């Protein structure tokens, strides 16, 4: 595998990581919405907020890493 393919694989991997974290965030939000719609008090403890914030921060880090890798890939294709 050459450098360009390796970089592209890393970009794709980071973007799939973003999707994984986003899926978990959506599941938590949907669970809270179902509880609210059922007339229940949604579970909004600190663990849920910590999980949401951690997942969102992880998504941000993956996007930043993917952007850096993509820029590196673009530079390598110009050579």
Gaussian input, Z-matrix of N, CA and C with variables (Angstrom, degrees):
# hf/3-21g

backbone

0 1
 N
 C     1     B1
 C     2     B2     1     A1
 N     3     B3     2     A2     1     D1
 C     4     B4     3     A3     2     D2
 C     5     B5     4     A4     3     D3
 N     6     B6     5     A5     4     D4
 C     7     B7     6     A6     5     D5
 C     8     B8     7     A7     6     D6
 N     9     B9     8     A8     7     D7
 C    10    B10     9     A9     8     D8
 C    11    B11    10    A10     9     D9
 N    12    B12    11    A11    10    D10
 C    13    B13    12    A12    11    D11
 C    14    B14    13    A13    12    D12
 N    15    B15    14    A14    13    D13
 C    16    B16    15    A15    14    D14
 C    17    B17    16    A16    15    D15
 N    18    B18    17    A17    16    D16
 C    19    B19    18    A18    17    D17
 C    20    B20    19    A19    18    D18
 N    21    B21    20    A20    19    D19
 C    22    B22    21    A21    20    D20
 C    23    B23    22    A22    21    D21
 N    24    B24    23    A23    22    D22
 C    25    B25    24    A24    23    D23
 C    26    B26    25    A25    24    D24
 N    27    B27    26    A26    25    D25
 C    28    B28    27    A27    26    D26
 C    29    B29    28    A28    27    D27
 N    30    B30    29    A29    28    D28
 C    31    B31    30    A30    29    D29
 C    32    B32    31    A31    30    D30
 N    33    B33    32    A32    31    D31
 C    34    B34    33    A33    32    D32
 C    35    B35    34    A34    33    D33
 N    36    B36    35    A35    34    D34
 C    37    B37    36    A36    35    D35
 C    38    B38    37    A37    36    D36
 N    39    B39    38    A38    37    D37
 C    40    B40    39    A39    38    D38
 C    41    B41    40    A40    39    D39
 N    42    B42    41    A41    40    D40
 C    43    B43    42    A42    41    D41
 C    44    B44    43    A43    42    D42
 N    45    B45    44    A44    43    D43
 C    46    B46    45    A45    44    D44
 C    47    B47    46    A46    45    D45
 N    48    B48    47    A47    46    D46
 C    49    B49    48    A48    47    D47
 C    50    B50    49    A49    48    D48
 N    51    B51    50    A50    49    D49
 C    52    B52    51    A51    50    D50
 C    53    B53    52    A52    51    D51
 N    54    B54    53    A53    52    D52
 C    55    B55    54    A54    53    D53
 C    56    B56    55    A55    54    D54
 N    57    B57    56    A56    55    D55
 C    58    B58    57    A57    56    D56
 C    59    B59    58    A58    57    D57
 N    60    B60    59    A59    58    D58
 C    61    B61    60    A60    59    D59
 C    62    B62    61    A61    60    D60
 N    63    B63    62    A62    61    D61
 C    64    B64    63    A63    62    D62
 C    65    B65    64    A64    63    D63
 N    66    B66    65    A65    64    D64
 C    67    B67    66    A66    65    D65
 C    68    B68    67    A67    66    D66
 N    69    B69    68    A68    67    D67
 C    70    B70    69    A69    68    D68
 C    71    B71    70    A70    69    D69
 N    72    B72    71    A71    70    D70
 C    73    B73    72    A72    71    D71
 C    74    B74    73    A73    72    D72
 N    75    B75    74    A74    73    D73
 C    76    B76    75    A75    74    D74
 C    77    B77    76    A76    75    D75
 N    78    B78    77    A77    76    D76
 C    79    B79    78    A78    77    D77
 C    80    B80    79    A79    78    D78
 N    81    B81    80    A80    79    D79
 C    82    B82    81    A81    80    D80
 C    83    B83    82    A82    81    D81
 N    84    B84    83    A83    82    D82
 C    85    B85    84    A84    83    D83
 C    86    B86    85    A85    84    D84
 N    87    B87    86    A86    85    D85
 C    88    B88    87    A87    86    D86
 C    89    B89    88    A88    87    D87
 N    90    B90    89    A89    88    D88
 C    91    B91    90    A90    89    D89
 C    92    B92    91    A91    90    D90
 N    93    B93    92    A92    91    D91
 C    94    B94    93    A93    92    D92
 C    95    B95    94    A94    93    D93
 N    96    B96    95    A95    94    D94
 C    97    B97    96    A96    95    D95
 C    98    B98    97    A97    96    D96
 N    99    B99    98    A98    97    D97
 C   100   B100    99    A99    98    D98
 C   101   B101   100   A100    99    D99
 N   102   B102   101   A101   100   D100
 C   103   B103   102   A102   101   D101
 C   104   B104   103   A103   102   D102
 N   105   B105   104   A104   103   D103
 C   106   B106   105   A105   104   D104
 C   107   B107   106   A106   105   D105
 N   108   B108   107   A107   106   D106
 C   109   B109   108   A108   107   D107
 C   110   B110   109   A109   108   D108
 N   111   B111   110   A110   109   D109
 C   112   B112   111   A111   110   D110
 C   113   B113   112   A112   111   D111
 N   114   B114   113   A113   112   D112
 C   115   B115   114   A114   113   D113
 C   116   B116   115   A115   114   D114
 N   117   B117   116   A116   115   D115
 C   118   B118   117   A117   116   D116
 C   119   B119   118   A118   117   D117
 N   120   B120   119   A119   118   D118
 C   121   B121   120   A120   119   D119
 C   122   B122   121   A121   120   D120
 N   123   B123   122   A122   121   D121
 C   124   B124   123   A123   122   D122
 C   125   B125   124   A124   123   D123
 N   126   B126   125   A125   124   D124
 C   127   B127   126   A126   125   D125
 C   128   B128   127   A127   126   D126
 N   129   B129   128   A128   127   D127
 C   130   B130   129   A129   128   D128
 C   131   B131   130   A130   129   D129
 N   132   B132   131   A131   130   D130
 C   133   B133   132   A132   131   D131
 C   134   B134   133   A133   132   D132
 N   135   B135   134   A134   133   D133
 C   136   B136   135   A135   134   D134
 C   137   B137   136   A136   135   D135
 N   138   B138   137   A137   136   D136
 C   139   B139   138   A138   137   D137
 C   140   B140   139   A139   138   D138
 N   141   B141   140   A140   139   D139
 C   142   B142   141   A141   140   D140
 C   143   B143   142   A142   141   D141
 N   144   B144   143   A143   142   D142
 C   145   B145   144   A144   143   D143
 C   146   B146   145   A145   144   D144
 N   147   B147   146   A146   145   D145
 C   148   B148   147   A147   146   D146
 C   149   B149   148   A148   147   D147
 N   150   B150   149   A149   148   D148
 C   151   B151   150   A150   149   D149
 C   152   B152   151   A151   150   D150
 N   153   B153   152   A152   151   D151
 C   154   B154   153   A153   152   D152
 C   155   B155   154   A154   153   D153
 N   156   B156   155   A155   154   D154
 C   157   B157   156   A156   155   D155
 C   158   B158   157   A157   156   D156
 N   159   B159   158   A158   157   D157
 C   160   B160   159   A159   158   D158
 C   161   B161   160   A160   159   D159
 N   162   B162   161   A161   160   D160
 C   163   B163   162   A162   161   D161
 C   164   B164   163   A163   162   D162
 N   165   B165   164   A164   163   D163
 C   166   B166   165   A165   164   D164
 C   167   B167   166   A166   165   D165
 N   168   B168   167   A167   166   D166
 C   169   B169   168   A168   167   D167
 C   170   B170   169   A169   168   D168
 N   171   B171   170   A170   169   D169
 C   172   B172   171   A171   170   D170
 C   173   B173   172   A172   171   D171
 N   174   B174   173   A173   172   D172
 C   175   B175   174   A174   173   D173
 C   176   B176   175   A175   174   D174
 N   177   B177   176   A176   175   D175
 C   178   B178   177   A177   176   D176
 C   179   B179   178   A178   177   D177
 N   180   B180   179   A179   178   D178
 C   181   B181   180   A180   179   D179
 C   182   B182   181   A181   180   D180
 N   183   B183   182   A182   181   D181
 C   184   B184   183   A183   182   D182
 C   185   B185   184   A184   183   D183
 N   186   B186   185   A185   184   D184
 C   187   B187   186   A186   185   D185
 C   188   B188   187   A187   186   D186
 N   189   B189   188   A188   187   D187
 C   190   B190   189   A189   188   D188
 C   191   B191   190   A190   189   D189
 N   192   B192   191   A191   190   D190
 C   193   B193   192   A192   191   D191
 C   194   B194   193   A193   192   D192
 N   195   B195   194   A194   193   D193
 C   196   B196   195   A195   194   D194
 C   197   B197   196   A196   195   D195
 N   198   B198   197   A197   196   D196
 C   199   B199   198   A198   197   D197
 C   200   B200   199   A199   198   D198
 N   201   B201   200   A200   199   D199
 C   202   B202   201   A201   200   D200
 C   203   B203   202   A202   201   D201
 N   204   B204   203   A203   202   D202
 C   205   B205   204   A204   203   D203
 C   206   B206   205   A205   204   D204
 N   207   B207   206   A206   205   D205
 C   208   B208   207   A207   206   D206
 C   209   B209   208   A208   207   D207
 N   210   B210   209   A209   208   D208
 C   211   B211   210   A210   209   D209
 C   212   B212   211   A211   210   D210
 N   213   B213   212   A212   211   D211
 C   214   B214   213   A213   212   D212
 C   215   B215   214   A214   213   D213
 N   216   B216   215   A215   214   D214
 C   217   B217   216   A216   215   D215
 C   218   B218   217   A217   216   D216
 N   219   B219   218   A218   217   D217
 C   220   B220   219   A219   218   D218
 C   221   B221   220   A220   219   D219
 N   222   B222   221   A221   220   D220
 C   223   B223   222   A222   221   D221
 C   224   B224   223   A223   222   D222
 N   225   B225   224   A224   223   D223
 C   226   B226   225   A225   224   D224
 C   227   B227   226   A226   225   D225
 N   228   B228   227   A227   226   D226
 C   229   B229   228   A228   227   D227
 C   230   B230   229   A229   228   D228
 N   231   B231   230   A230   229   D229
 C   232   B232   231   A231   230   D230
 C   233   B233   232   A232   231   D231
 N   234   B234   233   A233   232   D232
 C   235   B235   234   A234   233   D233
 C   236   B236   235   A235   234   D234

   B1=1.4481
   B2=1.5325
   B3=1.3045
   B4=1.4595
   B5=1.5314
   B6=1.3085
   B7=1.4644
   B8=1.5263
   B9=1.3207
   B10=1.4699
   B11=1.5273
   B12=1.3280
   B13=1.4659
   B14=1.5229
   B15=1.3253
   B16=1.4579
   B17=1.5309
   B18=1.3276
   B19=1.4657
   B20=1.5230
   B21=1.3212
   B22=1.4609
   B23=1.5300
   B24=1.3243
   B25=1.4624
   B26=1.5277
   B27=1.3269
   B28=1.4657
   B29=1.5239
   B30=1.3326
   B31=1.4702
   B32=1.5268
   B33=1.3165
   B34=1.4663
   B35=1.5265
   B36=1.3160
   B37=1.4606
   B38=1.5267
   B39=1.3187
   B40=1.4669
   B41=1.5244
   B42=1.3165
   B43=1.4668
   B44=1.5257
   B45=1.3313
   B46=1.4625
   B47=1.5246
   B48=1.3223
   B49=1.4645
   B50=1.5220
   B51=1.3209
   B52=1.4680
   B53=1.5273
   B54=1.3183
   B55=1.4695
   B56=1.5202
   B57=1.3296
   B58=1.4629
   B59=1.5281
   B60=1.3327
   B61=1.4626
   B62=1.5271
   B63=1.3148
   B64=1.4654
   B65=1.5247
   B66=1.3158
   B67=1.4646
   B68=1.5293
   B69=1.3242
   B70=1.4603
   B71=1.5321
   B72=1.3186
   B73=1.4656
   B74=1.5272
   B75=1.3145
   B76=1.4672
   B77=1.5248
   B78=1.3301
   B79=1.4659
   B80=1.5263
   B81=1.3214
   B82=1.4669
   B83=1.5239
   B84=1.3129
   B85=1.4691
   B86=1.5257
   B87=1.3294
   B88=1.4686
   B89=1.5229
   B90=1.3361
   B91=1.4648
   B92=1.5341
   B93=1.3241
   B94=1.4683
   B95=1.5283
   B96=1.3315
   B97=1.4685
   B98=1.5272
   B99=1.3323
   B100=1.4717
   B101=1.5309
   B102=1.3253
   B103=1.4638
   B104=1.5268
   B105=1.3055
   B106=1.4671
   B107=1.5302
   B108=1.3255
   B109=1.4704
   B110=1.5225
   B111=1.3280
   B112=1.4619
   B113=1.5290
   B114=1.3226
   B115=1.4539
   B116=1.5163
   B117=1.3096
   B118=1.4622
   B119=1.5255
   B120=1.3171
   B121=1.4574
   B122=1.5235
   B123=1.3152
   B124=1.4673
   B125=1.5298
   B126=1.3296
   B127=1.4619
   B128=1.5242
   B129=1.2973
   B130=1.4607
   B131=1.5277
   B132=1.3224
   B133=1.4564
   B134=1.5279
   B135=1.2971
   B136=1.4669
   B137=1.5248
   B138=1.3285
   B139=1.4691
   B140=1.5299
   B141=1.3239
   B142=1.4669
   B143=1.5234
   B144=1.3284
   B145=1.4624
   B146=1.5264
   B147=1.3335
   B148=1.4620
   B149=1.5244
   B150=1.3267
   B151=1.4682
   B152=1.5218
   B153=1.3282
   B154=1.4668
   B155=1.5251
   B156=1.3184
   B157=1.4619
   B158=1.5227
   B159=1.3209
   B160=1.4667
   B161=1.5216
   B162=1.3314
   B163=1.4631
   B164=1.5253
   B165=1.3211
   B166=1.4669
   B167=1.5225
   B168=1.3243
   B169=1.4704
   B170=1.5306
   B171=1.3218
   B172=1.4643
   B173=1.5277
   B174=1.3460
   B175=1.4687
   B176=1.5191
   B177=1.3249
   B178=1.4606
   B179=1.5309
   B180=1.3226
   B181=1.4626
   B182=1.5293
   B183=1.3240
   B184=1.4667
   B185=1.5228
   B186=1.3246
   B187=1.4655
   B188=1.5244
   B189=1.3195
   B190=1.4665
   B191=1.5241
   B192=1.3257
   B193=1.4651
   B194=1.5286
   B195=1.3377
   B196=1.4654
   B197=1.5210
   B198=1.3319
   B199=1.4612
   B200=1.5289
   B201=1.3194
   B202=1.4681
   B203=1.5272
   B204=1.3257
   B205=1.4662
   B206=1.5236
   B207=1.3367
   B208=1.4615
   B209=1.5214
   B210=1.3313
   B211=1.4669
   B212=1.5218
   B213=1.3162
   B214=1.4659
   B215=1.5298
   B216=1.3186
   B217=1.4616
   B218=1.5222
   B219=1.3177
   B220=1.4726
   B221=1.5253
   B222=1.3287
   B223=1.4693
   B224=1.5242
   B225=1.3178
   B226=1.4683
   B227=1.5266
   B228=1.3367
   B229=1.4707
   B230=1.5193
   B231=1.3209
   B232=1.4708
   B233=1.5165
   B234=1.3052
   B235=1.4768
   B236=1.5019
   A1=107.74
   A2=116.12
   A3=118.53
   A4=110.40
   A5=115.37
   A6=121.93
   A7=111.41
   A8=117.32
   A9=120.87
   A10=111.13
   A11=116.16
   A12=119.65
   A13=110.44
   A14=115.90
   A15=120.50
   A16=110.72
   A17=116.64
   A18=120.56
   A19=111.31
   A20=116.22
   A21=120.00
   A22=110.62
   A23=117.22
   A24=120.79
   A25=111.26
   A26=116.43
   A27=120.17
   A28=111.28
   A29=116.84
   A30=120.44
   A31=109.67
   A32=116.44
   A33=121.11
   A34=110.40
   A35=116.96
   A36=121.21
   A37=111.31
   A38=116.89
   A39=120.56
   A40=111.01
   A41=116.91
   A42=119.95
   A43=111.54
   A44=117.37
   A45=119.73
   A46=110.68
   A47=117.08
   A48=120.00
   A49=110.54
   A50=116.51
   A51=120.61
   A52=109.53
   A53=116.32
   A54=119.95
   A55=111.54
   A56=117.51
   A57=120.81
   A58=111.26
   A59=115.90
   A60=119.34
   A61=110.79
   A62=116.91
   A63=120.86
   A64=110.89
   A65=116.58
   A66=120.44
   A67=110.49
   A68=116.49
   A69=119.76
   A70=111.22
   A71=116.87
   A72=121.10
   A73=110.01
   A74=117.05
   A75=121.31
   A76=110.67
   A77=117.56
   A78=120.55
   A79=111.23
   A80=116.62
   A81=120.21
   A82=110.39
   A83=116.63
   A84=120.53
   A85=110.75
   A86=117.91
   A87=120.72
   A88=111.05
   A89=117.14
   A90=120.52
   A91=110.13
   A92=116.19
   A93=120.29
   A94=110.10
   A95=117.56
   A96=121.94
   A97=111.15
   A98=117.66
   A99=120.95
   A100=110.61
   A101=116.44
   A102=119.91
   A103=110.38
   A104=116.07
   A105=121.03
   A106=110.46
   A107=117.10
   A108=121.62
   A109=112.23
   A110=116.77
   A111=121.13
   A112=111.62
   A113=116.58
   A114=120.52
   A115=113.57
   A116=116.17
   A117=120.51
   A118=109.54
   A119=114.58
   A120=118.92
   A121=107.25
   A122=117.03
   A123=119.05
   A124=111.33
   A125=114.39
   A126=119.62
   A127=107.90
   A128=115.82
   A129=120.29
   A130=109.72
   A131=115.71
   A132=118.46
   A133=111.19
   A134=115.54
   A135=120.25
   A136=112.04
   A137=117.60
   A138=120.10
   A139=111.09
   A140=116.77
   A141=120.53
   A142=110.21
   A143=116.58
   A144=119.30
   A145=111.18
   A146=116.58
   A147=120.09
   A148=110.55
   A149=116.57
   A150=120.60
   A151=110.77
   A152=116.46
   A153=119.83
   A154=111.28
   A155=116.81
   A156=120.19
   A157=111.81
   A158=116.73
   A159=120.52
   A160=111.23
   A161=115.99
   A162=119.95
   A163=111.35
   A164=116.51
   A165=119.75
   A166=110.30
   A167=117.11
   A168=120.85
   A169=109.97
   A170=117.57
   A171=121.19
   A172=110.68
   A173=116.73
   A174=119.68
   A175=110.19
   A176=116.06
   A177=120.50
   A178=110.78
   A179=116.71
   A180=120.77
   A181=111.45
   A182=116.95
   A183=120.80
   A184=111.11
   A185=116.58
   A186=120.31
   A187=110.13
   A188=117.06
   A189=120.63
   A190=110.28
   A191=116.38
   A192=120.26
   A193=110.70
   A194=116.74
   A195=120.51
   A196=110.61
   A197=116.80
   A198=120.62
   A199=110.85
   A200=116.92
   A201=120.62
   A202=110.78
   A203=115.98
   A204=119.85
   A205=110.90
   A206=116.36
   A207=120.11
   A208=110.66
   A209=116.56
   A210=119.66
   A211=111.19
   A212=116.13
   A213=120.15
   A214=110.37
   A215=116.24
   A216=121.10
   A217=110.58
   A218=117.18
   A219=120.82
   A220=111.16
   A221=116.14
   A222=119.32
   A223=111.10
   A224=116.41
   A225=119.49
   A226=111.91
   A227=117.57
   A228=119.60
   A229=111.84
   A230=117.10
   A231=120.70
   A232=112.32
   A233=115.52
   A234=119.59
   A235=112.04
   D1=132.73
   D2=-179.83
   D3=-85.58
   D4=175.42
   D5=-175.61
   D6=-60.63
   D7=-41.69
   D8=-178.25
   D9=-63.96
   D10=-43.76
   D11=179.03
   D12=-64.54
   D13=-40.40
   D14=179.09
   D15=-62.13
   D16=-45.10
   D17=178.30
   D18=-62.92
   D19=-43.02
   D20=179.34
   D21=-62.77
   D22=-41.89
   D23=177.04
   D24=-60.45
   D25=-39.52
   D26=179.29
   D27=-67.63
   D28=-40.24
   D29=177.32
   D30=-60.85
   D31=-48.51
   D32=-179.23
   D33=-61.53
   D34=-41.16
   D35=179.10
   D36=-61.11
   D37=-44.18
   D38=178.46
   D39=-63.68
   D40=-40.29
   D41=179.94
   D42=-67.66
   D43=-35.92
   D44=175.16
   D45=-67.22
   D46=-33.60
   D47=175.39
   D48=-62.66
   D49=-40.99
   D50=176.94
   D51=-58.52
   D52=-44.48
   D53=179.83
   D54=-62.67
   D55=-39.24
   D56=178.38
   D57=-62.07
   D58=-46.64
   D59=178.41
   D60=-64.30
   D61=-41.62
   D62=-179.75
   D63=-62.27
   D64=-38.23
   D65=178.83
   D66=-61.68
   D67=-42.07
   D68=178.83
   D69=-65.40
   D70=-41.13
   D71=178.11
   D72=-61.61
   D73=-45.26
   D74=179.62
   D75=-62.21
   D76=-41.47
   D77=179.21
   D78=-61.07
   D79=-42.41
   D80=178.99
   D81=-64.41
   D82=-46.15
   D83=-179.43
   D84=-64.04
   D85=-40.40
   D86=178.09
   D87=-64.20
   D88=-39.04
   D89=178.48
   D90=-63.26
   D91=-44.16
   D92=177.86
   D93=-62.52
   D94=-41.75
   D95=179.55
   D96=-63.78
   D97=-41.89
   D98=178.19
   D99=-62.08
   D100=-43.20
   D101=178.80
   D102=-62.48
   D103=-43.26
   D104=179.57
   D105=-63.47
   D106=-45.15
   D107=-179.71
   D108=-65.29
   D109=-28.54
   D110=179.05
   D111=-82.60
   D112=3.14
   D113=179.13
   D114=81.22
   D115=9.83
   D116=178.98
   D117=-90.40
   D118=160.25
   D119=171.51
   D120=-80.60
   D121=116.68
   D122=-179.12
   D123=-61.00
   D124=145.37
   D125=175.99
   D126=-73.16
   D127=108.24
   D128=-178.39
   D129=-124.26
   D130=48.76
   D131=-179.45
   D132=-77.79
   D133=172.38
   D134=-175.64
   D135=-63.64
   D136=-28.38
   D137=179.19
   D138=-64.87
   D139=-40.37
   D140=178.68
   D141=-64.85
   D142=-45.70
   D143=178.56
   D144=-63.20
   D145=-40.13
   D146=178.30
   D147=-62.10
   D148=-43.27
   D149=178.91
   D150=-62.35
   D151=-46.07
   D152=179.09
   D153=-60.67
   D154=-48.06
   D155=-179.58
   D156=-64.09
   D157=-40.21
   D158=178.76
   D159=-63.61
   D160=-43.74
   D161=-179.89
   D162=-66.12
   D163=-40.69
   D164=179.33
   D165=-66.15
   D166=-41.07
   D167=177.57
   D168=-64.10
   D169=-41.27
   D170=178.71
   D171=-63.57
   D172=-39.20
   D173=177.08
   D174=-61.80
   D175=-44.35
   D176=179.21
   D177=-59.27
   D178=-44.48
   D179=179.87
   D180=-63.70
   D181=-39.96
   D182=178.18
   D183=-64.93
   D184=-41.40
   D185=179.43
   D186=-64.40
   D187=-42.94
   D188=178.77
   D189=-62.45
   D190=-44.22
   D191=179.07
   D192=-63.89
   D193=-43.35
   D194=179.11
   D195=-62.34
   D196=-39.98
   D197=179.28
   D198=-63.32
   D199=-43.53
   D200=178.51
   D201=-62.80
   D202=-44.37
   D203=178.97
   D204=-64.07
   D205=-41.03
   D206=179.75
   D207=-63.80
   D208=-41.85
   D209=177.50
   D210=-63.29
   D211=-38.55
   D212=176.11
   D213=-63.87
   D214=-40.50
   D215=177.45
   D216=-62.84
   D217=-44.20
   D218=178.44
   D219=-60.62
   D220=-43.08
   D221=178.35
   D222=-62.74
   D223=-38.61
   D224=-177.86
   D225=-70.99
   D226=-25.87
   D227=179.85
   D228=-81.32
   D229=-16.78
   D230=178.82
   D231=-81.00
   D232=-16.76
   D233=-176.78
   D234=-76.21

